[in-house]
Amino acid sequence: MAPPAAPVAAPVAVPVAPVAPVAVPVAPSGPGGMPVVPMVAPPAAPTPMPIPDLAFEEPSGPTVSLRRGRARRPPRRWGPILVVALIVGLMGVGFYFLIDYRLKHGGRGIVGLGQDFDQYNFTLVAPDKPWVQDVDLQNQLKVKLAWKRSKPANFMALHYQDYEKRLPGKAESLDSVLIKLRDYFQGFIWQPREPSTPENLVANGTLAGQKAVVIEFQGERDQVAYEGECYILEWRGYVYWLLTWTPAGQKDQVADEWASLREGFTLMNHREGWQPLPRKTTPIKGKNYALAYPSEVWKPLKVDGYDAAARVVLIGTDPQEARKFHAGQAALIQVLELAKSDDLKEAVKAAREHLVAQLKLEGLGDVTPQILSDKGGEVNRLADIGKVRGHLIKMRVKVSEGTFDRFMVLAITNLDDAVVVVRCECAYKRRDFWEAEFAEVIQSFRTEAPPEP
């Protein structure tokens, strides 16, 4: 009997890491039933063991994942955009200053497209091409607006002023533009359009549907002779001066264009119901005559020290304070009474002889007054002296070796008991202003029955 077998020791269980099953895909059958051999993936790279001396701590905080994103857009081209923005900005600034300039000068809008000048109560359609606005001309002529063109040469200017509660009177309105024209042109001469005269400025044209005074003028500039005209319009406290001129001999050629330019000037309706403050006058009464003078211009003086035949002496000063700088601003009127003459012709002779003698007494020595002329010839002729038929003389009295240079007017009437002479005088260079003021006093002359004793 065989000995019993020794017991087999129970095996010690050694843990073995489980091997993850590898899923091997079943090879599909190829054509003809041949199996397709799958490609074997390369073995994975071994994981490197960390080296203690090179083990750095991971930085704290968020980490940035460098992942490939969408394709980046090309950078924007900002240069052209900035250039366009700069141009638009400059245009805006320029437009702002243009509008600001127009508003400061009373206008709303842009010249050339039609413009409302609210502050000055008118609208203007400026000349279109080939006309261009001429700022140099504006400054030289001292006007608000001016334009020019060529082929043919032609010019237009507009000036305006607000006198508020009063109208300046024809003398002041006329003088305002004549000063500018005399400064701009050499050899400047002017005359009112008929039937108006320097002694009696009446409406002789229309502008913007209203009656206006029109004067015609001639002068020279840069060796070129010019001729033109100026329309003077008073409207609700405003005065407008619209001028056009062209080289001499072309006036007929541009007459229609001038008329078209004036049609572009229209009035607005501000100050509806406006009435001017009346010009106060003070009467003068002689033995059998009377006249009057504007109190704002003329003040009476004592007759002592003047012509011995003077019954009234008036001193005149320009009512505009802004013009006080003009030398020789004062003017003088003397109402003289001379002995009765047989007729007007003898009265004129007596008045002239009296003047020459009086000038000698005033220390001027031997002077020969120069008779002045207008478009009607020499102003030494019959004329209406107010409501009386008489004689009018205009002269220049100048001393060759001295500064005395005077403009004088004699208005002579032969009344029933005396020859009455209104002698007016001023500095010759201020003739434009004072001539109309003299005329206003002279035209107030009338006869009156003498008061009862």
KATA-V966966 format. One record per run of one state. SS is the DSSP state (~ for helix, > for strand, _ for the rest). FROM is the first residue (numbers start at 1). TO is the last residue. If there is no record, write none. Layout:
ss->SS from->FROM to->TO
ss->SS from->FROM to->TO
//
This chain:
ss->_ from->1 to->28
ss->> from->29 to->29
ss->_ from->30 to->30
ss->~ from->31 to->33
ss->_ from->34 to->34
ss->> from->35 to->35
ss->_ from->36 to->51
ss->~ from->52 to->54
ss->_ from->55 to->77
ss->~ from->78 to->104
ss->_ from->105 to->107
ss->> from->108 to->108
ss->_ from->109 to->114
ss->> from->115 to->117
ss->~ from->118 to->120
ss->_ from->121 to->121
ss->> from->122 to->124
ss->_ from->125 to->131
ss->> from->132 to->133
ss->_ from->134 to->134
ss->~ from->135 to->141
ss->_ from->142 to->144
ss->> from->145 to->149
ss->_ from->150 to->153
ss->> from->154 to->162
ss->_ from->163 to->169
ss->~ from->170 to->184
ss->_ from->185 to->185
ss->> from->186 to->192
ss->_ from->193 to->196
ss->> from->197 to->197
ss->_ from->198 to->199
ss->> from->200 to->200
ss->_ from->201 to->204
ss->> from->205 to->207
ss->_ from->208 to->209
ss->> from->210 to->221
ss->_ from->222 to->223
ss->> from->224 to->235
ss->_ from->236 to->237
ss->> from->238 to->247
ss->_ from->248 to->250
ss->~ from->251 to->263
ss->_ from->264 to->264
ss->> from->265 to->267
ss->_ from->268 to->280
ss->> from->281 to->285
ss->_ from->286 to->288
ss->> from->289 to->294
ss->_ from->295 to->297
ss->> from->298 to->301
ss->_ from->302 to->309
ss->> from->310 to->316
ss->_ from->317 to->320
ss->~ from->321 to->323
ss->_ from->324 to->330
ss->> from->331 to->338
ss->_ from->339 to->343
ss->~ from->344 to->361
ss->_ from->362 to->369
ss->> from->370 to->371
ss->_ from->372 to->372
ss->> from->373 to->374
ss->_ from->375 to->376
ss->> from->377 to->378
ss->_ from->379 to->379
ss->> from->380 to->385
ss->_ from->386 to->387
ss->> from->388 to->398
ss->_ from->399 to->404
ss->> from->405 to->414
ss->_ from->415 to->418
ss->> from->419 to->427
ss->~ from->428 to->442
ss->_ from->443 to->445
ss->> from->446 to->447
ss->_ from->448 to->453
//
